[in-house]
Amino acid sequence: MKKVQTNNAPQAVGPYSQAIDTGNVVYLSGQLGLTAEGEMVSGVVEQTHQAFKNMMAVLEEAGLGLENVVKTLVLLDDIADFQRVNEVYGQYFKEPYPARSAFAVKNLPLGGLVEIEVIAVRN
């Protein structure tokens, strides 16, 4: 098991890793709409795009890409944003789409509007 770390995504804001690589499976921590410099972008659509940029940077550091993602978890500050987030989500994943859970939570860290966590596998 090894830690995956890149400067091309925001650093952890607590005692956790950007991702953990177990050899065949890589578990990414949830990504918010933060830039690598730690600035939150505004708007749920922009935050969703930024979360994907962050995920792609961490996956790349692990030698993987979005095509390796098998499961996602999408957390929303407001379930009314589901459709807008879903439209952005559909721009990044292709068939066969990863399995997914999505739900609203009371609050996300740092005032985020969306957080996305993924699990990826090596083929």
N, C-alpha and C positions, 0 to 999 in steps of 0.2 A: 504494500500500500504506500502510495506517495502523494505528496501535496502537489497540486498544479497551481502555478502562480504566474501571472503576467502583469506587466505594467500597462497593457493596452485595455484594461478594464479597471473599474474602481477597486480599490483595496478593501478588504473586509472591514466592516465597521464594528466588529466585535471579535470574540474568541472563536473564529471559524476560518476555514480555508475557502478560497474561491472554488476549488474542486478537489476531489480525492479520486485518484486513479488506482483501481484495484487490479489492473492488468487487463481484464476483459470488459469491465464496466467502469465508467467515469460518472461520478455523481457531482453535479454542479449545484452550488448554493444558489438560492434565489437571486435573480438580478433585477435591480430597480432601474429607473430611468436616469441613473447617474452617469455623468461622463467619467472618463478615466481620471480626471482631475478632481472628481468629487462634487461637481455641480449638478444639481437636479434640473433637467430640462423641463419646460412647462407644457402642460397639456397631456392628456392620456394617450393620444396618437403618437406624439413625439416621444413620450416616455416608453411606449411599447417598442418603437423603432430602436431607441437607445438600449433597452433591455436586450433586444436581439443582437445589436452590435457587441454588447458586452459578452453575451453567451458565445457568439462566434469567436471572439478573441480568446476566451478561455478554452473553448473546444479546440481551436487551432493550436494553442500551446500544448494541448494533450495529443496533437496529431490527428484530430478528428474534425468533422464538420456537422452541419445540421442534418445531413443525410444519415448520420449515425444515431440520431436521437430516437429513442423508442417510447419515452414517456415524458409528459410535461405536466406541470401543475401551474395554473394561472390563478393568481390571487388579485382580486379587484377591490379597490376602496369603495366602489359603487357599482352594483350589478347593472345599473342602467348603461354603463360603459361597455358592456359585454359585446355588443354588435360592432362597435368601432375597434375594439381590441381584436376581435375575431377577424375583421377585414385585414388588419395589419398582419396578424398571425398567418393568414392564408397566403400572404405574399412571400413568406419565408419557407414554409414547408410544402413539400410536394407529395403526391401519392407514392407509396402508402403512407398516410399521415400517422404520426405517433399517437399512441393512446394519450388521453388528456383528461384531467379533472380541472374544473374551473368553478370558483365560488367567490362570493364577497366576504370580506372580513371587516371587523370594526375599524381598524387602522393599520396602515403599513409603516415600516420604519421611515424616518426622515420625511414624512408627509407624502410618500409615494402614492401614486394612483394605481399602479399595476406592478406586480412582481411575478417573475416567471422563473421556475425551477425546472431543470431537465435532467434526465438520465440518458446516457449515451453508451452504446456498446461497440466494441471492435468486431468487425466481421471476420 
